[in-house]
């Protein structure tokens, strides 16, 4: 029979922690990329509520009547030409001869011609025979306006021809411009164009008055302006006046409908 030693035996135990496996960073990077993409899309493409577009017919509300005036110069283009006129006067013929003289019509002397024939009686003891005859200048225009005594001629030895007074009435040819109906229409169109650039806004057809002065066409428009009303949340994109109403194109975001739940 063996004897057992009752002395206790010491046993040493050592606990060693195993090193944990390091997690992968790939899922984290992928999550960050997806989150960045979502944030970028939310900024670049913000949420917009649906827009409603309508065309409304609303009554026109009259405003005050306004007057607009434009004055445009009328430029004349018509040309009227007047020919040169001939100067006229009288010739005094004296005859110192004992023989009477006959001066025929169209007798010319120093640039003038007689208008008709004339009989010049002979001279006698009481003095020279004398006759007065109308004549005209051969050259048309102002050059034919001869001063007194510009003609002082002797025919033969006893017949004297003079103009004791000046010739007058000779005028050079000239042209003048005048206003045609087309010129009036052109000025009217220009005035209307100026007014159209000034009259801005909705209005009834404007009444027109035209007054032609010496060199100007004055056009006046009387315009009855109108306005209209739409709800405040509507935005007006265009408006046009039709009859007594206004056709208004609007857009708006429909108001949010609130649903009450008990």
C-alpha positions in Angstrom: 0.0 0.0 0.0 1.4 3.4 -1.1 1.4 6.4 0.9 0.2 9.6 -0.7 1.9 12.8 0.1 -0.8 15.2 1.3 1.3 18.3 0.3 -0.7 20.3 -2.2 0.8 20.8 -5.7 0.8 24.4 -7.2 -0.4 24.7 -10.8 0.3 28.0 -12.6 -2.2 29.2 -15.3 -1.5 31.9 -17.8 -4.3 33.6 -19.8 -3.1 35.1 -23.2 -5.5 37.4 -25.2 -5.5 36.6 -28.8 -5.0 39.6 -31.1 -8.4 40.6 -32.7 -8.6 40.7 -36.5 -8.4 44.3 -38.0 -11.7 45.2 -39.8 -11.7 46.3 -43.6 -12.0 50.0 -44.4 -13.5 49.4 -47.9 -17.1 49.5 -46.7 -16.5 52.7 -44.8 -15.0 54.4 -47.9 -17.9 53.2 -50.0 -20.4 54.5 -47.6 -18.7 57.9 -47.5 -18.7 58.0 -51.4 -22.4 57.2 -51.5 -23.2 59.8 -48.9 -21.2 62.5 -50.8 -23.0 61.6 -54.0 -26.4 62.0 -52.3 -25.4 65.4 -50.9 -24.2 66.6 -54.3 -27.4 65.5 -56.0 -29.5 67.2 -53.4 -27.7 70.5 -53.9 -27.5 70.4 -57.7 -31.1 69.2 -58.1 -33.1 70.9 -55.4 -36.6 69.9 -55.0 -39.1 72.1 -56.8 -42.8 72.1 -56.4 -44.9 71.7 -59.5 -45.7 75.0 -61.3 -49.2 75.7 -62.7 -49.7 77.9 -65.8 -53.0 79.4 -66.8 -54.5 82.0 -69.1 -57.1 84.0 -67.3 -59.7 86.5 -68.7 -60.2 89.2 -66.1 -62.2 92.5 -66.4 -60.3 95.7 -67.3 -60.2 98.4 -64.7 -60.2 101.9 -66.3 -57.6 104.4 -65.3 -57.2 108.1 -66.3 -57.0 109.3 -69.8 -53.5 110.5 -70.9 -52.5 112.7 -73.9 -49.3 112.3 -75.9 -48.2 114.7 -78.6 -45.5 114.5 -81.3 -44.4 117.1 -83.8 -42.6 116.1 -86.9 -41.2 118.5 -89.6 -42.9 118.1 -93.0 -40.1 117.9 -95.6 -41.4 119.1 -99.0 -40.4 117.2 -102.0 -42.7 118.5 -104.7 -41.0 120.8 -107.2 -42.9 123.5 -109.1 -40.9 125.3 -111.8 -41.7 128.8 -113.1 -40.3 129.9 -116.4 -38.5 133.2 -116.9 -40.7 136.2 -117.7 -40.2 139.0 -120.2 -39.8 142.6 -119.3 -42.1 145.2 -120.9 -42.0 148.9 -121.4 -42.8 151.7 -123.9 -40.7 153.4 -126.6 -41.1 157.0 -127.4 -40.5 157.8 -131.1 -40.0 161.3 -132.4 -39.9 162.2 -136.1 -38.1 165.4 -137.2 -38.6 164.7 -140.9 -41.3 166.2 -143.1 -42.1 162.6 -144.1 -44.3 160.5 -141.9 -42.8 157.2 -140.7 -44.3 153.7 -140.1 -42.5 151.5 -137.5 -43.6 147.9 -138.1 -44.5 145.3 -135.4 -41.5 143.4 -134.3 -39.1 146.1 -135.1 -36.0 145.5 -133.0 -33.5 148.0 -131.6 -30.9 147.5 -128.8 -32.4 144.3 -127.5 -36.1 145.2 -127.6 -38.9 144.7 -130.1 -42.0 146.6 -130.7 -45.3 144.8 -129.9 -47.2 146.4 -132.9 -46.8 148.7 -135.8 -47.1 152.5 -135.2 -47.5 155.5 -137.4 -45.2 158.4 -136.6 -46.4 161.7 -138.1 -44.1 164.1 -139.8 -42.6 167.0 -138.1 -43.9 170.5 -138.7 -43.4 174.0 -137.5 -45.0 173.2 -134.2 -42.4 170.5 -133.4 -41.5 166.9 -134.0 -44.0 164.2 -134.9 -44.4 161.9 -131.9 -45.7 158.3 -131.2 -45.5 155.9 -128.2 -45.4 152.2 -128.8 -45.3 149.2 -126.4 -42.3 147.0 -126.6 -40.7 144.0 -124.9 -37.2 142.9 -124.2 -35.8 140.2 -126.4 -34.0 138.5 -123.5 -36.2 136.9 -120.9 -35.4 137.3 -117.3 -34.2 140.1 -115.1 -31.7 141.1 -117.7 -34.5 142.6 -119.7 -35.4 145.1 -117.0 -33.8 148.1 -118.7 -33.3 151.4 -116.9 -34.7 154.6 -118.3 -32.9 155.9 -121.4 -31.1 152.6 -121.8 -32.4 152.8 -125.4 -31.4 156.1 -127.1 -31.0 155.5 -130.8 -31.3 157.6 -134.0 -32.7 156.0 -137.2 -31.5 157.9 -140.3 -31.2 161.5 -139.4 -34.5 162.4 -138.1 -36.2 159.5 -136.2 -35.3 159.2 -132.5 -36.2 156.2 -130.3 -35.8 156.2 -126.6 -37.3 154.6 -123.5 -38.1 157.4 -121.2 -39.2 155.0 -118.4 -37.7 151.7 -117.3 -38.7 148.3 -118.6 -40.0 146.0 -115.8 -41.5 142.6 -115.2 -38.5 140.5 -116.2 -37.9 137.6 -113.8 -35.5 134.7 -114.1 -36.7 131.1 -114.1 -36.9 129.6 -110.7 -38.2 126.5 -108.9 -39.9 126.2 -105.5 -40.6 123.2 -103.4 -44.1 122.5 -102.1 -45.7 120.0 -99.7 -47.3 117.1 -101.3 -49.9 114.7 -99.8 -47.2 112.1 -99.6 -45.1 114.4 -97.5 -48.0 114.9 -95.1 -48.5 111.1 -94.8 -44.8 110.5 -94.2 -44.7 113.1 -91.4 -47.8 111.5 -89.9 -46.3 108.0 -89.9 -43.2 109.3 -88.2 -45.2 111.1 -85.6 -47.2 108.0 -84.9 -44.0 105.9 -84.6 -42.8 108.3 -81.9 -46.1 108.1 -80.0 -46.1 104.3 -80.2 -42.7 104.2 -78.4 -44.1 106.5 -75.7 -47.5 104.9 -75.1 -46.6 101.8 -73.0 -49.2 99.8 -71.2 -52.7 98.4 -71.6 -55.1 100.8 -73.1 -58.2 101.1 -75.4 -57.5 102.2 -79.0 -56.2 105.8 -78.8 -58.1 108.7 -80.4 -56.0 110.8 -82.8 -56.0 114.5 -83.7 -53.8 115.9 -86.5 -52.9 119.6 -86.9 -50.8 120.8 -89.8 -48.8 124.0 -89.1 -46.6 125.8 -91.6 -43.9 123.3 -91.6 -44.9 120.6 -89.0 -47.4 117.8 -88.6 -48.6 117.7 -85.0 -50.3 114.4 -83.9 -52.0 114.0 -80.5 -53.2 110.7 -79.1 -55.8 110.4 -76.3 -55.4 107.1 -74.6 -57.6 105.4 -71.9 -55.3 103.1 -69.9 -56.6 100.1 -68.0 -55.3 97.8 -65.3 -56.3 94.4 -63.9 -56.2 92.3 -60.7 -55.1 88.8 -60.1 -54.5 86.9 -56.8 -51.2 87.9 -55.1 -49.7 84.4 -55.3 -49.9 84.5 -59.1 -47.0 85.7 -61.3 -48.0 87.5 -64.5 -45.9 86.5 -67.6 -47.9 88.5 -70.2 -51.1 90.4 -70.7 -53.0 91.7 -73.7 -56.1 93.8 -74.0 -59.1 92.2 -75.8 -62.4 94.1 -76.0 -63.2 95.1 -72.4 -61.2 92.3 -70.8 -57.6 91.4 -70.3 -56.1 88.0 -71.2 -53.5 87.3 -68.6 -50.9 84.5 -68.7 -49.9 83.6 -65.1 -47.9 80.9 -63.4 -48.0 79.9 -59.7 -47.2 77.2 -57.3 -50.4 75.7 -55.9 -50.9 76.5 -52.2 -50.4 73.6 -49.9 -53.7 72.1 -48.8 -53.8 71.4 -45.1 -55.6 68.2 -44.0 -56.9 68.3 -40.5 -57.0 64.9 -38.8 -58.8 64.4 -35.6 
